[in-house]
Amino acid sequence: MAVLLAACGGDDDAVPAATGTALAASPTPAPTRPTAEERSAAEPLLKAAALLAEDLPSGFTLDEEKFTTNADEAEQESSIPGAPTAEDLDRLGRILGYQVHYARPTPETLTGATLDFQIETDLYRDSKGAEEHFEIIRQLQSGPEFAEAFEDENAESQVRDVVVSPISFAKVGDDRMAFELEFKMNWPGLDTEPTFFAQLIGIRRGAGIGFITVLAAGAPHPLEELEDLARSLDERMKDALE
């Protein structure tokens, strides 16, 4: 679920959804696939730019981490109408991404419980490519197609009744986006069915993009805590990537 969220974003300034035709018409350079040397050099920078377990609320530990090529990223986003292809990402100068998932034991009651965090950092050859992709990501959350894609991607969990809303969020980085998904889904072992909330914060800092995705049940994770985490992520990105 968090993988799909990390590919998309929203904001109070959202504009109509991007289409494959509009993207193809963009005056960006011809695709140039990142080299093995570029990806290798990016790996330690992206890890240094990401939040650590110690930055998160207590009880969360590292569950999974991985680097994502442009082919990986395109595959993750493939269910979203208008999402960039691997060739589009090559042309935008995306070099590599890093995703790390933090989880904790499921609490006895899910009401008001934060369940997991996913952090993603992405590096581009220059700030222009990062800025263009950030705007495409912002646009992808517009309209009913995004909610439908989210339900389809998480059909095994019986996700339904998805509502996407922008979040008013503190200014951080060179650009930011923030939105919230409210939905129902099946959670094994529960007699009742709480409402789930997924919040995504996106930050662009120069040639880097970072995301914080958090899943909670019964109530959204406190916004002021997410703003503090976003500031920490921005500082790490600035130190590592600039």
C-alpha positions in Angstrom: 0.0 0.0 0.0 2.7 2.5 0.9 4.5 1.8 -2.3 1.6 3.0 -4.3 1.2 6.1 -2.1 4.8 7.0 -2.4 4.4 7.4 -6.1 1.7 10.1 -5.9 0.9 13.3 -4.1 -1.5 16.2 -3.6 -1.6 19.8 -2.5 -3.9 22.7 -2.1 -2.6 23.9 -5.4 -3.4 20.7 -7.3 -4.0 21.0 -11.1 -5.7 18.7 -13.6 -4.2 15.3 -14.0 -1.3 14.8 -16.3 -1.7 12.6 -19.4 0.6 10.5 -21.4 0.2 12.9 -24.3 1.0 16.0 -22.3 4.1 14.3 -20.8 5.3 13.2 -24.2 5.0 16.8 -25.4 7.3 18.1 -22.7 10.5 19.8 -24.1 12.8 17.7 -21.9 15.9 16.0 -23.5 15.8 12.6 -25.1 16.0 9.7 -22.6 19.4 8.8 -21.2 19.4 5.8 -19.0 21.4 6.2 -15.7 24.7 4.4 -15.7 25.8 1.8 -13.2 28.4 4.4 -11.9 25.7 7.0 -11.3 23.5 4.6 -9.5 26.4 3.3 -7.3 27.4 6.9 -6.4 23.7 7.7 -5.5 23.2 4.8 -3.1 25.0 6.2 0.0 23.6 9.7 -0.7 20.0 8.5 -0.8 20.4 6.4 2.4 22.0 9.4 4.2 19.0 11.6 3.0 16.4 9.3 4.5 14.9 9.3 8.0 16.1 6.7 10.5 14.1 4.7 13.0 15.4 7.0 15.7 13.7 9.9 14.0 10.3 8.2 14.3 8.0 7.7 17.3 9.2 5.0 19.6 8.6 1.3 18.8 9.2 1.5 15.0 12.0 -0.6 13.6 13.3 -1.2 10.1 11.3 -3.8 8.3 12.5 -3.6 4.7 14.6 -1.4 2.5 15.5 -1.3 -1.2 16.8 0.8 -4.1 14.5 1.4 -7.1 15.6 1.9 -10.7 13.4 3.8 -13.1 12.0 0.5 -14.4 11.1 -0.4 -10.8 9.4 3.0 -10.2 7.5 2.8 -13.5 6.2 -0.7 -12.6 5.1 0.5 -9.1 3.1 3.4 -10.7 1.8 1.4 -13.7 -1.8 1.2 -12.3 -2.1 5.0 -12.1 -3.4 6.6 -15.4 -0.9 9.0 -16.9 2.1 7.8 -14.7 5.5 8.2 -16.3 7.2 5.3 -18.0 10.7 4.2 -17.4 11.7 6.1 -20.5 10.0 9.2 -19.2 11.9 8.9 -15.9 15.2 8.5 -17.8 14.5 11.6 -19.7 13.7 13.5 -16.5 17.1 12.5 -15.2 16.0 10.3 -12.3 19.1 8.4 -11.3 17.8 6.1 -8.5 15.4 5.9 -5.5 15.6 4.4 -2.1 12.6 3.1 -0.1 12.7 2.1 3.6 9.7 0.7 5.5 9.4 1.0 9.3 6.9 -1.0 11.3 6.0 -2.0 14.8 4.0 -4.8 16.4 0.2 -4.5 15.8 -1.3 -2.9 18.9 -4.1 -4.6 20.8 -6.5 -1.9 19.7 -6.1 -0.1 16.3 -8.2 2.9 17.3 -5.9 5.9 16.9 -2.9 3.7 16.3 -0.1 4.6 13.8 0.9 1.3 12.0 3.8 2.0 9.7 6.0 4.6 8.0 7.6 4.5 4.6 10.3 6.9 3.6 11.4 7.4 0.0 14.3 9.5 -1.4 15.0 10.0 -5.1 17.9 11.7 -6.8 17.9 13.4 -10.2 20.7 14.7 -12.4 19.5 18.3 -11.8 16.9 20.3 -10.1 14.9 20.9 -13.3 14.2 17.2 -13.8 13.3 16.8 -10.1 11.0 19.9 -10.3 9.2 18.6 -13.4 8.7 15.1 -12.0 7.4 16.6 -8.7 4.8 18.5 -10.6 3.7 15.4 -12.5 3.4 13.6 -9.2 1.3 16.4 -7.9 -1.0 16.3 -10.8 -1.5 12.5 -10.7 -3.7 12.7 -7.5 -6.3 14.8 -9.3 -9.7 13.3 -10.2 -11.3 9.9 -9.5 -8.7 7.8 -11.3 -6.2 8.0 -8.5 -8.7 6.6 -5.9 -9.8 3.9 -8.3 -6.2 2.9 -8.9 -5.5 2.8 -5.2 -8.5 0.4 -4.7 -7.4 -1.8 -7.6 -3.8 -1.9 -6.3 -5.0 -3.0 -2.9 -7.8 -5.3 -3.9 -6.5 -8.2 -1.8 -7.0 -6.1 1.3 -10.6 -5.1 0.1 -9.8 -1.4 0.1 -12.8 0.6 -0.7 -14.6 4.0 -0.2 -11.4 5.9 -0.8 -11.6 9.7 -0.3 -8.5 11.8 -1.2 -8.1 15.2 0.4 -5.3 17.9 0.3 -3.7 18.8 3.6 -2.7 22.3 4.5 1.0 21.9 5.4 3.9 24.0 6.6 6.3 25.3 4.0 9.4 23.1 3.8 12.0 22.5 1.1 11.9 24.2 -2.3 8.5 22.8 -2.9 6.1 20.5 -1.0 2.8 18.6 -1.4 0.6 16.9 1.2 -2.6 14.8 1.0 -4.6 12.3 2.9 -6.5 9.2 1.9 -9.4 8.0 4.1 -10.7 4.5 3.3 -12.0 1.2 4.6 -10.1 -2.1 4.3 -10.1 -5.6 5.7 -7.7 -6.1 8.7 -7.3 -9.8 9.8 -8.5 -10.7 13.3 -10.7 -7.6 13.8 -14.4 -7.9 14.7 -15.0 -4.2 13.8 -13.7 -2.3 10.8 -12.1 1.0 11.6 -11.5 3.8 9.1 -7.9 3.9 7.9 -5.9 7.0 7.0 -2.8 7.3 4.8 -1.0 10.6 4.8 1.7 11.5 2.3 4.1 14.4 2.5 6.3 15.1 -0.5 9.3 17.5 -0.4 11.6 18.7 -3.2 15.0 20.0 -2.3 17.2 20.8 -5.3 17.8 17.7 -7.3 16.2 15.4 -4.7 12.7 14.4 -3.8 11.6 12.9 -0.5 8.4 11.3 0.7 6.9 10.4 4.1 4.0 8.0 4.0 2.2 7.0 7.2 -0.7 4.6 7.8 -2.9 5.0 10.8 -6.3 3.5 12.0 -9.2 5.3 13.6 -7.6 8.8 13.2 -4.8 10.4 11.2 -1.3 10.6 12.6 -1.0 14.1 14.3 -0.1 16.7 11.7 2.3 18.6 13.9 4.4 15.5 14.3 4.4 15.0 10.5 5.6 18.6 10.0 8.5 18.0 12.4 9.4 14.8 10.5 9.2 16.7 7.2 11.6 19.3 8.5 14.0 16.6 9.6 13.8 14.9 6.2 14.4 18.2 4.5 17.5 18.8 6.6 18.9 15.4 5.8 18.2 15.8 2.1 20.0 19.2 2.2 23.0 17.8 4.0 23.3 14.7 1.8 22.4 15.9 -1.6 23.5 19.5 -1.9 
